[in-house]
Amino acid sequence: MDSTKKIELTPEGRQRLVDELAYREGEKHDEIVERIKEARGFGDLSENSEYDAAKEEEARNASRINEIRQILSVATVVEAGSGHDLTVSIGTTVDLLDEKGATTSFTIVGTTETNSLEHKISNESPVGSALVGHREGDQIEVVAPSGRVRKYTITAISR
């Protein structure tokens, strides 16, 4: 991970990382240690696939723990603002109307929190970066990676 890159998280996103870290350092770690202990009991470690699998999982878990610690050490938590004159920023939910009359809604989050199934898009994505800083009623154009231009009107912004 590039440690010079600015990482922004919503309070909820930070809490999810804190919870995952606690799980990986506690319950998950204990499960892996137990699997390694059981696999050692199967005998010769040079041909013990259970032992190898458990050691690989231990390495993956340790890697993710280090990644989460790094994110939390450099991340800035973006608190929700208030007021009627909201601009699009991390933590806001934006309702959009496209040129065909279809509506869609996105929540703008930091890059580590994106989840397309929950309509959470990064502030660095094409749509997210085009929206940041705009207000309700603004019209924006987004150039998709394919080169196609899409036009949207911001119909609502909420926290």
Secondary structure, DSSP 8 states (H G I E B T S, - for coil): --TTS--EE-HHHHHHHHHHHHHIIIIIHHHHHHHHHHHHTTS-GGG-HHHHHHHHHHHHHHHHHHHHHHHHHH-EE-----SSS-B--TT-EEEEEETTS-EEEEEEE-GGG-BGGGTEEETTSHHHHHHTT-BTT-EEEEE-TTS-EEEEEEEEEE-
